[in-house]
């Protein structure tokens, strides 16, 4: 099993995975090297997205329902699913 962080590994163990079968591969980018700008600007319109597989366990239907509700209420946004 591969986990993207120690926290994910810990949660996998809590779900029953044996720790000795989990390999943690941390983020390959040192985020501390890229400080956030002080005048952070947000996208206009805002972007709402999800990155991941479309397996039922990811419950993408809830996101789609929320996007539909936002659109029906006149909220302007961009949706990106990767």
PyMOL Python script that loads the backbone (N, CA, C, O; Angstrom):
from pymol import cmd

cmd.read_pdbstr("""\
ATOM      1  N   UNK A   1       0.836  -1.163   0.000  1.00  0.00           N
ATOM      2  CA  UNK A   1       0.000   0.000   0.000  1.00  0.00           C
ATOM      3  C   UNK A   1       0.888   1.236   0.000  1.00  0.00           C
ATOM      4  O   UNK A   1       1.947   1.243   0.628  1.00  0.00           O
ATOM      5  N   UNK A   2       0.465   2.271  -0.696  1.00  0.00           N
ATOM      6  CA  UNK A   2       1.210   3.521  -0.724  1.00  0.00           C
ATOM      7  C   UNK A   2       0.346   4.633  -0.147  1.00  0.00           C
ATOM      8  O   UNK A   2      -0.830   4.756  -0.489  1.00  0.00           O
ATOM      9  N   UNK A   3       0.932   5.437   0.727  1.00  0.00           N
ATOM     10  CA  UNK A   3       0.230   6.566   1.331  1.00  0.00           C
ATOM     11  C   UNK A   3       0.976   7.840   0.984  1.00  0.00           C
ATOM     12  O   UNK A   3       2.201   7.830   0.863  1.00  0.00           O
ATOM     13  N   UNK A   4       0.249   8.939   0.821  1.00  0.00           N
ATOM     14  CA  UNK A   4       0.864  10.209   0.429  1.00  0.00           C
ATOM     15  C   UNK A   4       1.341  11.031   1.618  1.00  0.00           C
ATOM     16  O   UNK A   4       1.938  12.093   1.435  1.00  0.00           O
ATOM     17  N   UNK A   5       1.087  10.555   2.833  1.00  0.00           N
ATOM     18  CA  UNK A   5       1.562  11.250   4.031  1.00  0.00           C
ATOM     19  C   UNK A   5       1.499  10.284   5.211  1.00  0.00           C
ATOM     20  O   UNK A   5       0.867   9.231   5.136  1.00  0.00           O
ATOM     21  N   UNK A   6       2.164  10.660   6.298  1.00  0.00           N
ATOM     22  CA  UNK A   6       2.110   9.831   7.509  1.00  0.00           C
ATOM     23  C   UNK A   6       0.677   9.785   8.059  1.00  0.00           C
ATOM     24  O   UNK A   6       0.234   8.766   8.590  1.00  0.00           O
ATOM     25  N   UNK A   7      -0.034  10.908   7.919  1.00  0.00           N
ATOM     26  CA  UNK A   7      -1.416  10.961   8.392  1.00  0.00           C
ATOM     27  C   UNK A   7      -2.295   9.969   7.642  1.00  0.00           C
ATOM     28  O   UNK A   7      -3.140   9.307   8.243  1.00  0.00           O
ATOM     29  N   UNK A   8      -2.098   9.866   6.331  1.00  0.00           N
ATOM     30  CA  UNK A   8      -2.870   8.908   5.539  1.00  0.00           C
ATOM     31  C   UNK A   8      -2.494   7.489   5.947  1.00  0.00           C
ATOM     32  O   UNK A   8      -3.361   6.620   6.034  1.00  0.00           O
ATOM     33  N   UNK A   9      -1.218   7.246   6.195  1.00  0.00           N
ATOM     34  CA  UNK A   9      -0.789   5.925   6.652  1.00  0.00           C
ATOM     35  C   UNK A   9      -1.454   5.581   7.975  1.00  0.00           C
ATOM     36  O   UNK A   9      -1.935   4.462   8.155  1.00  0.00           O
ATOM     37  N   UNK A  10      -1.486   6.524   8.896  1.00  0.00           N
ATOM     38  CA  UNK A  10      -2.103   6.298  10.201  1.00  0.00           C
ATOM     39  C   UNK A  10      -3.593   5.992  10.057  1.00  0.00           C
ATOM     40  O   UNK A  10      -4.112   5.097  10.724  1.00  0.00           O
ATOM     41  N   UNK A  11      -4.279   6.737   9.186  1.00  0.00           N
ATOM     42  CA  UNK A  11      -5.707   6.477   8.995  1.00  0.00           C
ATOM     43  C   UNK A  11      -5.931   5.128   8.325  1.00  0.00           C
ATOM     44  O   UNK A  11      -6.947   4.479   8.576  1.00  0.00           O
ATOM     45  N   UNK A  12      -5.003   4.696   7.479  1.00  0.00           N
ATOM     46  CA  UNK A  12      -5.114   3.385   6.842  1.00  0.00           C
ATOM     47  C   UNK A  12      -4.966   2.273   7.876  1.00  0.00           C
ATOM     48  O   UNK A  12      -5.668   1.263   7.819  1.00  0.00           O
ATOM     49  N   UNK A  13      -4.046   2.468   8.821  1.00  0.00           N
ATOM     50  CA  UNK A  13      -3.871   1.493   9.900  1.00  0.00           C
ATOM     51  C   UNK A  13      -5.150   1.427  10.735  1.00  0.00           C
ATOM     52  O   UNK A  13      -5.587   0.346  11.129  1.00  0.00           O
ATOM     53  N   UNK A  14      -5.742   2.585  11.001  1.00  0.00           N
ATOM     54  CA  UNK A  14      -6.996   2.617  11.778  1.00  0.00           C
ATOM     55  C   UNK A  14      -8.111   1.860  11.064  1.00  0.00           C
ATOM     56  O   UNK A  14      -9.026   1.346  11.708  1.00  0.00           O
ATOM     57  N   UNK A  15      -8.037   1.790   9.742  1.00  0.00           N
ATOM     58  CA  UNK A  15      -9.037   1.061   8.968  1.00  0.00           C
ATOM     59  C   UNK A  15      -8.698  -0.421   8.809  1.00  0.00           C
ATOM     60  O   UNK A  15      -9.453  -1.181   8.204  1.00  0.00           O
ATOM     61  N   UNK A  16      -7.541  -0.821   9.366  1.00  0.00           N
ATOM     62  CA  UNK A  16      -7.206  -2.246   9.357  1.00  0.00           C
ATOM     63  C   UNK A  16      -6.000  -2.647   8.535  1.00  0.00           C
ATOM     64  O   UNK A  16      -5.651  -3.827   8.510  1.00  0.00           O
ATOM     65  N   UNK A  17      -5.350  -1.712   7.861  1.00  0.00           N
ATOM     66  CA  UNK A  17      -4.166  -2.057   7.069  1.00  0.00           C
ATOM     67  C   UNK A  17      -2.973  -2.257   7.998  1.00  0.00           C
ATOM     68  O   UNK A  17      -2.798  -1.482   8.938  1.00  0.00           O
ATOM     69  N   UNK A  18      -2.152  -3.275   7.760  1.00  0.00           N
ATOM     70  CA  UNK A  18      -0.963  -3.470   8.602  1.00  0.00           C
ATOM     71  C   UNK A  18       0.113  -2.439   8.253  1.00  0.00           C
ATOM     72  O   UNK A  18       0.440  -2.249   7.081  1.00  0.00           O
ATOM     73  N   UNK A  19       0.661  -1.775   9.272  1.00  0.00           N
ATOM     74  CA  UNK A  19       1.640  -0.711   9.057  1.00  0.00           C
ATOM     75  C   UNK A  19       2.843  -1.198   8.255  1.00  0.00           C
ATOM     76  O   UNK A  19       3.403  -0.440   7.463  1.00  0.00           O
ATOM     77  N   UNK A  20       3.249  -2.456   8.450  1.00  0.00           N
ATOM     78  CA  UNK A  20       4.426  -2.948   7.739  1.00  0.00           C
ATOM     79  C   UNK A  20       4.178  -3.150   6.246  1.00  0.00           C
ATOM     80  O   UNK A  20       5.110  -3.461   5.505  1.00  0.00           O
ATOM     81  N   UNK A  21       2.930  -2.978   5.794  1.00  0.00           N
ATOM     82  CA  UNK A  21       2.613  -3.094   4.371  1.00  0.00           C
ATOM     83  C   UNK A  21       2.405  -1.724   3.710  1.00  0.00           C
ATOM     84  O   UNK A  21       2.050  -1.643   2.534  1.00  0.00           O
ATOM     85  N   UNK A  22       2.631  -0.644   4.484  1.00  0.00           N
ATOM     86  CA  UNK A  22       2.392   0.706   3.977  1.00  0.00           C
ATOM     87  C   UNK A  22       3.720   1.410   3.727  1.00  0.00           C
ATOM     88  O   UNK A  22       4.591   1.437   4.597  1.00  0.00           O
ATOM     89  N   UNK A  23       3.868   1.973   2.547  1.00  0.00           N
ATOM     90  CA  UNK A  23       5.014   2.801   2.205  1.00  0.00           C
ATOM     91  C   UNK A  23       4.527   4.237   2.074  1.00  0.00           C
ATOM     92  O   UNK A  23       3.583   4.515   1.334  1.00  0.00           O
ATOM     93  N   UNK A  24       5.173   5.146   2.794  1.00  0.00           N
ATOM     94  CA  UNK A  24       4.808   6.561   2.710  1.00  0.00           C
ATOM     95  C   UNK A  24       5.723   7.234   1.688  1.00  0.00           C
ATOM     96  O   UNK A  24       6.947   7.197   1.816  1.00  0.00           O
ATOM     97  N   UNK A  25       5.123   7.843   0.686  1.00  0.00           N
ATOM     98  CA  UNK A  25       5.861   8.623  -0.306  1.00  0.00           C
ATOM     99  C   UNK A  25       5.360  10.051  -0.169  1.00  0.00           C
ATOM    100  O   UNK A  25       4.276  10.387  -0.646  1.00  0.00           O
ATOM    101  N   UNK A  26       6.150  10.881   0.481  1.00  0.00           N
ATOM    102  CA  UNK A  26       5.743  12.254   0.777  1.00  0.00           C
ATOM    103  C   UNK A  26       5.777  13.113  -0.484  1.00  0.00           C
ATOM    104  O   UNK A  26       6.350  12.730  -1.504  1.00  0.00           O
ATOM    105  N   UNK A  27       5.157  14.265  -0.388  1.00  0.00           N
ATOM    106  CA  UNK A  27       5.136  15.216  -1.488  1.00  0.00           C
ATOM    107  C   UNK A  27       6.569  15.506  -1.939  1.00  0.00           C
ATOM    108  O   UNK A  27       7.430  15.792  -1.108  1.00  0.00           O
ATOM    109  N   UNK A  28       6.826  15.434  -3.226  1.00  0.00           N
ATOM    110  CA  UNK A  28       8.162  15.655  -3.764  1.00  0.00           C
ATOM    111  C   UNK A  28       8.547  17.120  -3.889  1.00  0.00           C
ATOM    112  O   UNK A  28       9.663  17.427  -4.306  1.00  0.00           O
ATOM    113  N   UNK A  29       7.658  18.017  -3.540  1.00  0.00           N
ATOM    114  CA  UNK A  29       7.930  19.455  -3.636  1.00  0.00           C
ATOM    115  C   UNK A  29       8.034  20.020  -2.226  1.00  0.00           C
ATOM    116  O   UNK A  29       7.135  19.837  -1.405  1.00  0.00           O
ATOM    117  N   UNK A  30       9.135  20.705  -1.955  1.00  0.00           N
ATOM    118  CA  UNK A  30       9.317  21.349  -0.656  1.00  0.00           C
ATOM    119  C   UNK A  30       8.531  22.663  -0.673  1.00  0.00           C
ATOM    120  O   UNK A  30       9.018  23.676  -1.175  1.00  0.00           O
ATOM    121  N   UNK A  31       7.324  22.640  -0.127  1.00  0.00           N
ATOM    122  CA  UNK A  31       6.447  23.807  -0.180  1.00  0.00           C
ATOM    123  C   UNK A  31       7.014  25.001   0.580  1.00  0.00           C
ATOM    124  O   UNK A  31       6.640  26.140   0.299  1.00  0.00           O
ATOM    125  N   UNK A  32       7.906  24.763   1.534  1.00  0.00           N
ATOM    126  CA  UNK A  32       8.512  25.872   2.285  1.00  0.00           C
ATOM    127  C   UNK A  32       9.362  26.762   1.378  1.00  0.00           C
ATOM    128  O   UNK A  32       9.598  27.927   1.697  1.00  0.00           O
ATOM    129  N   UNK A  33       9.816  26.222   0.261  1.00  0.00           N
ATOM    130  CA  UNK A  33      10.617  27.007  -0.685  1.00  0.00           C
ATOM    131  C   UNK A  33       9.775  27.997  -1.478  1.00  0.00           C
ATOM    132  O   UNK A  33      10.326  28.875  -2.141  1.00  0.00           O
ATOM    133  N   UNK A  34       8.454  27.876  -1.424  1.00  0.00           N
ATOM    134  CA  UNK A  34       7.567  28.708  -2.225  1.00  0.00           C
ATOM    135  C   UNK A  34       6.550  29.395  -1.322  1.00  0.00           C
ATOM    136  O   UNK A  34       5.396  28.972  -1.244  1.00  0.00           O
ATOM    137  N   UNK A  35       6.979  30.454  -0.641  1.00  0.00           N
ATOM    138  CA  UNK A  35       6.047  31.130   0.267  1.00  0.00           C
ATOM    139  C   UNK A  35       4.883  31.752  -0.500  1.00  0.00           C
ATOM    140  O   UNK A  35       5.030  32.193  -1.640  1.00  0.00           O
ATOM    141  N   UNK A  36       3.738  31.775   0.149  1.00  0.00           N
ATOM    142  CA  UNK A  36       2.551  32.369  -0.464  1.00  0.00           C
ATOM    143  C   UNK A  36       2.729  33.876  -0.554  1.00  0.00           C
ATOM    144  O   UNK A  36       3.244  34.490   0.380  1.00  0.00           O
ATOM    145  N   UNK A  37       2.317  34.480  -1.653  1.00  0.00           N
ATOM    146  CA  UNK A  37       2.414  35.941  -1.765  1.00  0.00           C
ATOM    147  C   UNK A  37       1.532  36.611  -0.716  1.00  0.00           C
ATOM    148  O   UNK A  37       0.494  36.073  -0.331  1.00  0.00           O
ATOM    149  N   UNK A  38       1.952  37.784  -0.261  1.00  0.00           N
ATOM    150  CA  UNK A  38       1.198  38.511   0.758  1.00  0.00           C
ATOM    151  C   UNK A  38      -0.131  39.036   0.224  1.00  0.00           C
ATOM    152  O   UNK A  38      -1.107  39.139   0.967  1.00  0.00           O
ATOM    153  N   UNK A  39      -0.163  39.361  -1.044  1.00  0.00           N
ATOM    154  CA  UNK A  39      -1.393  39.909  -1.628  1.00  0.00           C
ATOM    155  C   UNK A  39      -2.080  38.840  -2.480  1.00  0.00           C
ATOM    156  O   UNK A  39      -2.318  39.026  -3.673  1.00  0.00           O
ATOM    157  N   UNK A  40      -2.379  37.755  -1.853  1.00  0.00           N
ATOM    158  CA  UNK A  40      -2.970  36.607  -2.539  1.00  0.00           C
ATOM    159  C   UNK A  40      -4.284  37.007  -3.210  1.00  0.00           C
ATOM    160  O   UNK A  40      -5.208  37.483  -2.550  1.00  0.00           O
ATOM    161  N   UNK A  41      -4.356  36.813  -4.505  1.00  0.00           N
ATOM    162  CA  UNK A  41      -5.574  37.112  -5.253  1.00  0.00           C
ATOM    163  C   UNK A  41      -6.287  35.802  -5.580  1.00  0.00           C
ATOM    164  O   UNK A  41      -5.650  34.801  -5.908  1.00  0.00           O
ATOM    165  N   UNK A  42      -7.596  35.820  -5.489  1.00  0.00           N
ATOM    166  CA  UNK A  42      -8.366  34.633  -5.797  1.00  0.00           C
ATOM    167  C   UNK A  42      -8.868  34.706  -7.219  1.00  0.00           C
ATOM    168  O   UNK A  42      -9.049  35.788  -7.777  1.00  0.00           O
ATOM    169  N   UNK A  43      -9.092  33.531  -7.805  1.00  0.00           N
ATOM    170  CA  UNK A  43      -9.581  33.465  -9.176  1.00  0.00           C
ATOM    171  C   UNK A  43     -10.988  34.057  -9.253  1.00  0.00           C
ATOM    172  O   UNK A  43     -11.791  33.930  -8.329  1.00  0.00           O
ATOM    173  N   UNK A  44     -11.255  34.698 -10.370  1.00  0.00           N
ATOM    174  CA  UNK A  44     -12.582  35.242 -10.616  1.00  0.00           C
ATOM    175  C   UNK A  44     -13.065  34.722 -11.954  1.00  0.00           C
ATOM    176  O   UNK A  44     -12.436  35.030 -12.966  1.00  0.00           O
ATOM    177  N   UNK A  45     -14.113  33.975 -12.024  1.00  0.00           N
ATOM    178  CA  UNK A  45     -14.891  33.475 -10.898  1.00  0.00           C
ATOM    179  C   UNK A  45     -14.110  32.409 -10.124  1.00  0.00           C
ATOM    180  O   UNK A  45     -13.122  31.877 -10.632  1.00  0.00           O
ATOM    181  N   UNK A  46     -14.542  32.097  -8.915  1.00  0.00           N
ATOM    182  CA  UNK A  46     -13.827  31.083  -8.144  1.00  0.00           C
ATOM    183  C   UNK A  46     -13.850  29.724  -8.847  1.00  0.00           C
ATOM    184  O   UNK A  46     -14.795  29.389  -9.562  1.00  0.00           O
ATOM    185  N   UNK A  47     -12.802  28.966  -8.626  1.00  0.00           N
ATOM    186  CA  UNK A  47     -12.685  27.626  -9.202  1.00  0.00           C
ATOM    187  C   UNK A  47     -12.936  26.605  -8.097  1.00  0.00           C
ATOM    188  O   UNK A  47     -12.306  26.639  -7.040  1.00  0.00           O
ATOM    189  N   UNK A  48     -13.863  25.707  -8.363  1.00  0.00           N
ATOM    190  CA  UNK A  48     -14.173  24.620  -7.438  1.00  0.00           C
ATOM    191  C   UNK A  48     -13.779  23.340  -8.138  1.00  0.00           C
ATOM    192  O   UNK A  48     -14.208  23.088  -9.263  1.00  0.00           O
ATOM    193  N   UNK A  49     -12.961  22.524  -7.480  1.00  0.00           N
ATOM    194  CA  UNK A  49     -12.511  21.339  -8.179  1.00  0.00           C
ATOM    195  C   UNK A  49     -12.225  20.161  -7.294  1.00  0.00           C
ATOM    196  O   UNK A  49     -12.270  20.237  -6.066  1.00  0.00           O
ATOM    197  N   UNK A  50     -11.928  19.065  -7.961  1.00  0.00           N
ATOM    198  CA  UNK A  50     -11.587  17.823  -7.290  1.00  0.00           C
ATOM    199  C   UNK A  50     -10.575  17.096  -8.153  1.00  0.00           C
ATOM    200  O   UNK A  50     -10.709  17.027  -9.375  1.00  0.00           O
ATOM    201  N   UNK A  51      -9.559  16.554  -7.496  1.00  0.00           N
ATOM    202  CA  UNK A  51      -8.555  15.756  -8.197  1.00  0.00           C
ATOM    203  C   UNK A  51      -8.598  14.365  -7.590  1.00  0.00           C
ATOM    204  O   UNK A  51      -8.408  14.213  -6.384  1.00  0.00           O
ATOM    205  N   UNK A  52      -8.839  13.365  -8.392  1.00  0.00           N
ATOM    206  CA  UNK A  52      -8.869  11.998  -7.886  1.00  0.00           C
ATOM    207  C   UNK A  52      -9.642  11.097  -8.824  1.00  0.00           C
ATOM    208  O   UNK A  52     -10.174  11.536  -9.844  1.00  0.00           O
ATOM    209  N   UNK A  53      -9.691   9.841  -8.462  1.00  0.00           N
ATOM    210  CA  UNK A  53     -10.419   8.882  -9.289  1.00  0.00           C
ATOM    211  C   UNK A  53     -11.922   9.090  -9.104  1.00  0.00           C
ATOM    212  O   UNK A  53     -12.362   9.696  -8.127  1.00  0.00           O
ATOM    213  N   UNK A  54     -12.681   8.591 -10.034  1.00  0.00           N
ATOM    214  CA  UNK A  54     -14.125   8.758  -9.980  1.00  0.00           C
ATOM    215  C   UNK A  54     -14.806   7.521  -9.395  1.00  0.00           C
ATOM    216  O   UNK A  54     -15.952   7.222  -9.731  1.00  0.00           O
ATOM    217  N   UNK A  55     -14.103   6.810  -8.526  1.00  0.00           N
ATOM    218  CA  UNK A  55     -14.652   5.618  -7.888  1.00  0.00           C
ATOM    219  C   UNK A  55     -15.791   6.014  -6.949  1.00  0.00           C
ATOM    220  O   UNK A  55     -15.774   7.108  -6.386  1.00  0.00           O
ATOM    221  N   UNK A  56     -16.770   5.141  -6.778  1.00  0.00           N
ATOM    222  CA  UNK A  56     -17.899   5.445  -5.894  1.00  0.00           C
ATOM    223  C   UNK A  56     -17.477   5.880  -4.492  1.00  0.00           C
ATOM    224  O   UNK A  56     -18.155   6.705  -3.880  1.00  0.00           O
ATOM    225  N   UNK A  57     -16.382   5.349  -3.974  1.00  0.00           N
ATOM    226  CA  UNK A  57     -15.954   5.693  -2.610  1.00  0.00           C
ATOM    227  C   UNK A  57     -15.560   7.163  -2.485  1.00  0.00           C
ATOM    228  O   UNK A  57     -15.508   7.695  -1.377  1.00  0.00           O
ATOM    229  N   UNK A  58     -15.284   7.821  -3.605  1.00  0.00           N
ATOM    230  CA  UNK A  58     -14.929   9.241  -3.583  1.00  0.00           C
ATOM    231  C   UNK A  58     -16.165  10.139  -3.557  1.00  0.00           C
ATOM    232  O   UNK A  58     -16.044  11.345  -3.341  1.00  0.00           O
ATOM    233  N   UNK A  59     -17.342   9.573  -3.772  1.00  0.00           N
ATOM    234  CA  UNK A  59     -18.619  10.278  -3.667  1.00  0.00           C
ATOM    235  C   UNK A  59     -18.661  11.577  -4.473  1.00  0.00           C
ATOM    236  O   UNK A  59     -19.042  12.629  -3.959  1.00  0.00           O
ATOM    237  N   UNK A  60     -18.267  11.486  -5.724  1.00  0.00           N
ATOM    238  CA  UNK A  60     -18.266  12.666  -6.593  1.00  0.00           C
ATOM    239  C   UNK A  60     -19.695  13.193  -6.803  1.00  0.00           C
ATOM    240  O   UNK A  60     -19.887  14.357  -7.154  1.00  0.00           O
ATOM    241  N   UNK A  61     -20.686  12.330  -6.585  1.00  0.00           N
ATOM    242  CA  UNK A  61     -22.082  12.742  -6.723  1.00  0.00           C
ATOM    243  C   UNK A  61     -22.447  13.879  -5.789  1.00  0.00           C
ATOM    244  O   UNK A  61     -23.231  14.755  -6.155  1.00  0.00           O
ATOM    245  N   UNK A  62     -21.887  13.876  -4.579  1.00  0.00           N
ATOM    246  CA  UNK A  62     -22.155  14.959  -3.633  1.00  0.00           C
ATOM    247  C   UNK A  62     -21.600  16.277  -4.152  1.00  0.00           C
ATOM    248  O   UNK A  62     -22.246  17.317  -4.032  1.00  0.00           O
ATOM    249  N   UNK A  63     -20.396  16.234  -4.733  1.00  0.00           N
ATOM    250  CA  UNK A  63     -19.821  17.453  -5.313  1.00  0.00           C
ATOM    251  C   UNK A  63     -20.685  17.943  -6.471  1.00  0.00           C
ATOM    252  O   UNK A  63     -20.963  19.138  -6.576  1.00  0.00           O
ATOM    253  N   UNK A  64     -21.108  17.031  -7.336  1.00  0.00           N
ATOM    254  CA  UNK A  64     -21.939  17.431  -8.479  1.00  0.00           C
ATOM    255  C   UNK A  64     -23.267  18.021  -8.006  1.00  0.00           C
ATOM    256  O   UNK A  64     -23.750  18.994  -8.585  1.00  0.00           O
ATOM    257  N   UNK A  65     -23.855  17.448  -6.970  1.00  0.00           N
ATOM    258  CA  UNK A  65     -25.103  17.991  -6.432  1.00  0.00           C
ATOM    259  C   UNK A  65     -24.877  19.396  -5.865  1.00  0.00           C
ATOM    260  O   UNK A  65     -25.711  20.283  -6.048  1.00  0.00           O
ATOM    261  N   UNK A  66     -23.747  19.595  -5.178  1.00  0.00           N
ATOM    262  CA  UNK A  66     -23.440  20.914  -4.625  1.00  0.00           C
ATOM    263  C   UNK A  66     -23.220  21.932  -5.747  1.00  0.00           C
ATOM    264  O   UNK A  66     -23.681  23.069  -5.655  1.00  0.00           O
ATOM    265  N   UNK A  67     -22.518  21.522  -6.804  1.00  0.00           N
ATOM    266  CA  UNK A  67     -22.303  22.425  -7.939  1.00  0.00           C
ATOM    267  C   UNK A  67     -23.629  22.786  -8.598  1.00  0.00           C
ATOM    268  O   UNK A  67     -23.846  23.937  -8.979  1.00  0.00           O
ATOM    269  N   UNK A  68     -24.503  21.812  -8.730  1.00  0.00           N
ATOM    270  CA  UNK A  68     -25.833  22.064  -9.310  1.00  0.00           C
ATOM    271  C   UNK A  68     -26.608  23.061  -8.455  1.00  0.00           C
ATOM    272  O   UNK A  68     -27.261  23.964  -8.978  1.00  0.00           O
ATOM    273  N   UNK A  69     -26.530  22.892  -7.150  1.00  0.00           N
ATOM    274  CA  UNK A  69     -27.238  23.818  -6.249  1.00  0.00           C
ATOM    275  C   UNK A  69     -26.687  25.239  -6.375  1.00  0.00           C
ATOM    276  O   UNK A  69     -27.444  26.208  -6.434  1.00  0.00           O
ATOM    277  N   UNK A  70     -25.355  25.345  -6.416  1.00  0.00           N
ATOM    278  CA  UNK A  70     -24.754  26.676  -6.578  1.00  0.00           C
ATOM    279  C   UNK A  70     -25.223  27.330  -7.874  1.00  0.00           C
ATOM    280  O   UNK A  70     -25.597  28.502  -7.894  1.00  0.00           O
ATOM    281  N   UNK A  71     -25.196  26.550  -8.959  1.00  0.00           N
ATOM    282  CA  UNK A  71     -25.606  27.101 -10.251  1.00  0.00           C
ATOM    283  C   UNK A  71     -27.074  27.517 -10.222  1.00  0.00           C
ATOM    284  O   UNK A  71     -27.432  28.574 -10.741  1.00  0.00           O
ATOM    285  N   UNK A  72     -27.920  26.691  -9.619  1.00  0.00           N
ATOM    286  CA  UNK A  72     -29.350  27.019  -9.573  1.00  0.00           C
ATOM    287  C   UNK A  72     -29.623  28.249  -8.713  1.00  0.00           C
ATOM    288  O   UNK A  72     -30.652  28.905  -8.877  1.00  0.00           O
ATOM    289  N   UNK A  73     -28.698  28.568  -7.789  1.00  0.00           N
ATOM    290  CA  UNK A  73     -28.844  29.767  -6.959  1.00  0.00           C
ATOM    291  C   UNK A  73     -28.154  30.979  -7.582  1.00  0.00           C
ATOM    292  O   UNK A  73     -28.088  32.047  -6.975  1.00  0.00           O
ATOM    293  N   UNK A  74     -27.635  30.800  -8.813  1.00  0.00           N
ATOM    294  CA  UNK A  74     -27.050  31.927  -9.524  1.00  0.00           C
ATOM    295  C   UNK A  74     -25.601  32.230  -9.183  1.00  0.00           C
ATOM    296  O   UNK A  74     -25.083  33.279  -9.564  1.00  0.00           O
ATOM    297  N   UNK A  75     -24.946  31.332  -8.478  1.00  0.00           N
ATOM    298  CA  UNK A  75     -23.538  31.543  -8.131  1.00  0.00           C
ATOM    299  C   UNK A  75     -22.683  31.290  -9.375  1.00  0.00           C
ATOM    300  O   UNK A  75     -22.840  30.268 -10.043  1.00  0.00           O
ATOM    301  N   UNK A  76     -21.788  32.217  -9.680  1.00  0.00           N
ATOM    302  CA  UNK A  76     -20.903  32.088 -10.821  1.00  0.00           C
ATOM    303  C   UNK A  76     -19.601  31.433 -10.365  1.00  0.00           C
ATOM    304  O   UNK A  76     -18.977  31.908  -9.416  1.00  0.00           O
ATOM    305  N   UNK A  77     -19.181  30.351 -11.021  1.00  0.00           N
ATOM    306  CA  UNK A  77     -17.972  29.624 -10.673  1.00  0.00           C
ATOM    307  C   UNK A  77     -17.504  28.813 -11.875  1.00  0.00           C
ATOM    308  O   UNK A  77     -18.222  28.672 -12.866  1.00  0.00           O
ATOM    309  N   UNK A  78     -16.317  28.297 -11.771  1.00  0.00           N
ATOM    310  CA  UNK A  78     -15.795  27.315 -12.738  1.00  0.00           C
ATOM    311  C   UNK A  78     -15.610  26.022 -11.989  1.00  0.00           C
ATOM    312  O   UNK A  78     -15.166  26.032 -10.841  1.00  0.00           O
ATOM    313  N   UNK A  79     -15.938  24.910 -12.610  1.00  0.00           N
ATOM    314  CA  UNK A  79     -15.731  23.599 -11.999  1.00  0.00           C
ATOM    315  C   UNK A  79     -14.681  22.844 -12.806  1.00  0.00           C
ATOM    316  O   UNK A  79     -14.711  22.833 -14.037  1.00  0.00           O
ATOM    317  N   UNK A  80     -13.757  22.216 -12.091  1.00  0.00           N
ATOM    318  CA  UNK A  80     -12.699  21.436 -12.732  1.00  0.00           C
ATOM    319  C   UNK A  80     -12.612  20.082 -12.025  1.00  0.00           C
ATOM    320  O   UNK A  80     -12.395  20.014 -10.816  1.00  0.00           O
ATOM    321  N   UNK A  81     -12.783  19.016 -12.793  1.00  0.00           N
ATOM    322  CA  UNK A  81     -12.630  17.666 -12.250  1.00  0.00           C
ATOM    323  C   UNK A  81     -11.458  17.023 -12.979  1.00  0.00           C
ATOM    324  O   UNK A  81     -11.439  16.962 -14.208  1.00  0.00           O
ATOM    325  N   UNK A  82     -10.486  16.547 -12.219  1.00  0.00           N
ATOM    326  CA  UNK A  82      -9.301  15.944 -12.813  1.00  0.00           C
ATOM    327  C   UNK A  82      -9.205  14.508 -12.342  1.00  0.00           C
ATOM    328  O   UNK A  82      -8.275  13.795 -12.718  1.00  0.00           O
TER     329      UNK A  82
END
""", "prot")
cmd.dss("prot")
cmd.show_as("cartoon", "prot")
cmd.util.cbc("prot")
cmd.orient("prot")
